[in-house]
Amino acid sequence: MTNSAQIKTAAIVGVGPGLGRALALRFARGGLSVGLLARGQDAVAAVHAEVEATGARAGSYACDTTDEASVRGAFAKLSADLGAPDVLVYNAGAFEVASVLDITPADLERTWKTNCLGGLIASQAVLPAMLREGRGTILFSGATASLRGGARFAHLAVGKFGLRALAQSMARELGPRGVHVAHVLIDAVIDTPRIRARFADGDPSKYAAPAALAESYWHLYTQDPSAWTHELDLRPSVEKF
């Protein structure tokens, strides 16, 4: 069953209790149906219920971003249930801290697949319909590591550098065809229950509020084509850069 022509669909890849949840709720409040994609479904269940509580339609789909068949299968189900996505947010990420002396090729390939390759596969799943309509939005979640590879952060930096390059290439190719591609560089620790528990004495003003971040993604989605933003960097006012 597909949605009516009046209701658009947002696909959020990488849904958890932090930014993924905030994105799902913001797009739901904006009147879109929301497809929730994540490898683990435990955290998605609560978000699914919250989205439906807003009055929006929701669908939950198991999606392993390191597995092409899993990604394509999840998007096929999502499109059948809710309609082809008008907006894709690729918010999946793999974060590990390790010395370059200890990283195995298999380790790096696995995290790169989540941080970068999955973004390409998800984009390929939604682009045919977007290009037929001559409109659509693809938003990628980046990080400080998209610009700077820190010591022991090669796992994250290699993939996030690649995702940023992918976003640039896609924007230059697809913008003239009506698809807005933007890269959101989040230069911050995102305020989540896990972060609060881990840093019980931390200063909340130093964390980025998920709802505030999600509002910026919504702004990108609603921008007029005459003034599209390609890259937006977001950080708390106290963050040094």
Secondary structure, DSSP 8 states (H G I E B T S, - for coil): ----TT--EEEEES--TTHHHHHHHHHHHTT-EEEEEES-SHHHHHHHHHHHHTT--EEEEE--TT-HHHHHHHHHHHHHHH-S-SEEEE---------TTT--HHHHHHHHIIIIIHHHHHHHHHHHHHHHHT-EEEEEEEEGGGT---TT-HHHHHHHHHHHHHHHHHHHHHGGGTEEEEEEEE-SEE--HHHHHHTTT--GGGEE-HHHHHHHHHHHHH--GGG--SEEEE--TT---
